[in-house]
Amino acid sequence: MTQLLAGNPEVQAAYTDAEKRDLEWRHRRFLEDQQIYRDAARDEGIAIGRAEGRAEADAEIVRNMKNAGFDNAMIAELTGLSLAEIERLN
């Protein structure tokens, strides 16, 4: 291969261009993969934040209903939370 490249500048240029195209393709693919990982991490963070916010809101609702005199069964019926969740939120 080196003899072919050394004796023919057109073949050498084409071979070098193919290497460059391959490296550019690999680099673009790497950057695309990194963007996919960042997007997935952001989406996961948003989902975790929403779940935490929802849990805090549920806890506040349960506390307010308990303070208003509702029992756990009534709270479960009105909120859709299970009795175990209500006990955990106390």
trRosetta pair geometry for C-beta under 8 A, 3 or more apart (Angstrom, degrees):
i j d omega theta_ij theta_ji phi_ij phi_ji
1 4 5.7 -55 -153 35 36 112
1 5 6.3 32 152 -16 68 107
2 5 5.6 -54 -145 40 35 111
2 6 6.0 35 157 -22 68 108
3 6 5.8 -54 -141 38 29 109
3 7 6.2 14 164 -9 63 114
4 7 6.4 -68 -145 43 23 101
4 8 6.2 -29 174 26 62 116
4 11 5.9 -78 151 120 93 155
5 8 7.0 -89 -136 55 19 79
5 11 6.1 -128 -106 106 50 103
5 12 4.5 95 -164 -93 80 89
5 15 6.1 -62 -107 33 111 155
6 12 7.5 88 -67 -73 22 129
8 11 4.0 46 102 17 119 113
8 12 6.4 163 93 -16 63 85
9 12 5.3 -54 -144 39 36 116
9 13 6.2 39 156 -22 68 103
10 13 5.8 -52 -148 35 30 110
10 14 6.4 28 153 -17 63 106
11 14 5.7 -54 -147 38 32 110
11 15 6.2 34 154 -20 66 107
12 15 5.8 -54 -146 37 29 111
12 16 6.2 27 155 -17 64 108
13 16 5.7 -56 -145 40 30 110
13 17 6.2 32 154 -21 65 107
14 17 5.6 -53 -145 37 30 112
14 18 6.4 34 154 -22 63 103
15 18 5.8 -52 -151 32 30 112
15 19 6.7 31 150 -18 62 102
16 19 5.7 -52 -153 34 35 112
16 20 6.4 35 149 -19 65 105
17 20 5.5 -53 -147 37 35 113
17 21 6.3 37 153 -20 67 103
18 21 5.7 -50 -145 35 32 112
18 22 6.3 34 153 -19 63 105
19 22 5.7 -56 -150 37 31 112
19 23 6.3 29 153 -17 66 106
20 23 5.7 -55 -146 38 31 109
20 24 6.2 31 155 -18 66 106
21 24 5.7 -55 -145 39 30 111
21 25 6.2 32 154 -21 64 106
22 25 5.7 -53 -147 36 29 112
22 26 6.3 29 154 -18 64 106
23 26 5.7 -53 -146 38 31 111
23 27 6.3 32 154 -20 65 106
24 27 5.6 -54 -146 36 31 111
24 28 6.3 32 155 -18 65 104
25 28 5.8 -53 -148 37 30 110
25 29 6.2 31 153 -19 64 108
26 29 5.6 -55 -147 38 30 113
26 30 6.3 36 152 -23 64 104
27 30 5.6 -50 -149 32 32 114
27 31 6.5 30 153 -16 64 104
28 31 5.7 -56 -150 38 33 109
28 32 6.3 33 152 -19 67 106
29 32 5.7 -54 -146 37 31 112
29 33 6.3 34 153 -21 65 105
30 33 5.7 -55 -149 35 29 112
30 34 6.4 30 153 -20 64 105
31 34 5.6 -52 -148 34 33 113
31 35 6.6 34 152 -19 64 103
32 35 5.7 -53 -151 34 33 111
32 36 6.5 36 150 -21 65 103
33 36 5.6 -52 -150 34 34 113
33 37 6.5 33 152 -18 66 104
34 37 5.7 -53 -150 36 33 111
34 38 6.4 33 152 -19 66 104
35 38 5.6 -53 -146 37 33 111
35 39 6.2 34 154 -19 66 106
36 39 5.8 -55 -147 37 29 111
36 40 6.3 29 154 -19 64 107
37 40 5.8 -54 -146 37 30 111
37 41 6.3 30 155 -19 64 107
38 41 5.8 -56 -147 37 30 110
38 42 6.3 31 154 -20 65 106
39 42 5.7 -54 -147 36 30 111
39 43 6.3 29 155 -18 65 107
40 43 5.8 -55 -146 38 30 111
40 44 6.3 31 154 -19 64 106
41 44 5.7 -54 -147 36 30 111
41 45 6.3 32 153 -20 64 106
42 45 5.7 -56 -150 36 31 112
42 46 6.4 32 153 -20 65 104
43 46 5.7 -52 -148 35 32 112
43 47 6.4 32 153 -19 65 105
44 47 5.7 -55 -149 37 32 111
44 48 6.3 32 153 -19 66 105
45 48 5.7 -53 -145 36 31 110
45 49 6.2 32 155 -19 65 107
46 49 5.7 -56 -148 38 30 112
46 50 6.3 29 154 -19 65 106
47 50 5.8 -54 -147 36 30 110
47 51 6.3 30 154 -19 64 106
48 51 5.7 -56 -149 37 31 110
48 52 6.3 29 154 -17 66 106
49 52 5.8 -55 -146 38 30 109
49 53 6.2 30 155 -18 65 108
50 53 5.6 -56 -146 39 31 112
50 54 6.1 32 154 -21 66 106
51 54 5.6 -53 -146 36 30 112
51 55 6.3 32 153 -21 64 105
52 55 5.7 -53 -147 35 32 111
52 56 6.4 31 153 -18 65 104
53 56 5.7 -53 -148 36 32 110
53 57 6.3 31 153 -18 65 106
54 57 5.7 -55 -148 38 31 111
54 58 6.3 35 152 -21 65 105
55 58 5.6 -51 -146 36 31 113
55 59 6.4 34 153 -21 64 105
55 89 7.9 -159 -173 -105 77 104
56 59 5.7 -52 -148 34 31 112
56 60 6.5 31 153 -18 64 105
57 60 5.7 -54 -149 36 32 110
57 61 6.4 33 152 -19 65 105
58 61 5.7 -55 -148 36 32 111
58 62 6.3 31 155 -18 66 106
58 79 7.1 108 -142 -180 89 138
58 81 6.4 120 -161 -80 123 138
58 85 7.4 -49 158 158 142 118
58 89 6.1 -106 122 -110 96 149
59 62 5.8 -54 -147 37 30 110
59 63 6.4 31 154 -19 64 106
59 89 4.5 -158 -108 -161 73 104
60 63 5.7 -52 -147 36 31 111
60 64 6.3 30 155 -18 65 107
61 64 5.8 -57 -148 38 29 110
61 65 6.2 25 156 -16 65 108
61 79 6.3 133 123 -107 135 132
62 65 5.8 -58 -145 39 29 108
62 66 6.2 31 155 -20 65 106
62 75 6.0 70 -128 -173 77 143
62 79 7.3 -38 -76 -33 80 169
62 81 7.3 -48 -77 49 116 162
62 86 5.7 174 -132 -140 133 77
62 89 4.6 90 45 110 159 135
62 90 7.0 -103 135 -74 130 58
63 66 5.8 -56 -147 36 29 110
63 67 6.3 28 154 -18 64 108
63 89 7.8 -120 -41 143 78 102
63 90 8.0 136 -85 -125 73 49
64 67 5.7 -55 -148 38 30 112
64 68 6.4 26 153 -17 64 109
65 68 5.5 -57 -147 39 33 110
65 70 4.2 -38 167 41 94 135
65 74 7.7 -160 171 102 124 99
65 75 4.9 131 114 -106 147 105
65 78 7.3 173 -124 70 149 140
65 79 7.7 -114 -22 -41 160 123
66 69 7.8 86 178 -41 30 11
66 70 6.4 -82 -83 60 33 81
66 75 7.2 -7 -61 -69 73 145
66 90 7.4 95 -64 -114 162 92
70 74 4.6 -126 -166 88 97 123
70 75 5.1 118 126 -60 125 86
70 78 7.5 -59 -156 17 152 141
71 74 5.2 91 56 12 71 103
71 75 7.1 -134 101 -6 34 92
72 75 5.5 -55 -144 37 33 113
72 76 6.2 36 156 -22 67 105
72 83 5.7 69 152 -136 121 87
72 86 5.1 144 -147 114 95 147
72 87 7.1 21 -131 -61 142 77
73 76 5.7 -52 -149 34 29 113
73 77 6.5 29 152 -18 62 106
73 83 7.3 -6 -88 -94 56 110
74 77 5.6 -54 -148 36 33 112
74 78 6.2 22 157 -12 67 111
75 78 6.1 -63 -144 43 28 104
75 79 5.8 -2 169 5 67 119
75 81 7.0 -28 135 56 90 113
75 86 5.5 118 100 -124 128 140
76 79 6.6 -67 -127 50 19 91
76 80 7.6 68 -178 -107 52 1
76 81 5.7 -104 -121 78 62 69
76 82 6.4 23 -136 -154 114 18
76 83 5.4 -29 -77 -68 146 66
76 86 5.9 -89 -69 -28 87 141
79 86 7.8 131 57 -83 137 106
81 85 4.3 -119 -177 86 103 130
81 86 5.4 124 113 -56 123 85
81 89 7.6 -19 177 -4 158 141
82 85 4.7 100 54 4 77 101
82 86 7.1 -140 96 -5 43 86
83 86 5.6 -54 -149 36 34 114
83 87 6.3 36 152 -19 67 104
84 87 5.8 -53 -148 36 31 111
84 88 6.3 31 152 -20 64 108
85 88 5.6 -56 -147 37 31 112
85 89 6.2 28 155 -20 66 109
86 89 5.8 -58 -147 37 29 110
86 90 7.1 47 151 -39 60 93
87 90 5.9 -38 -161 4 35 117
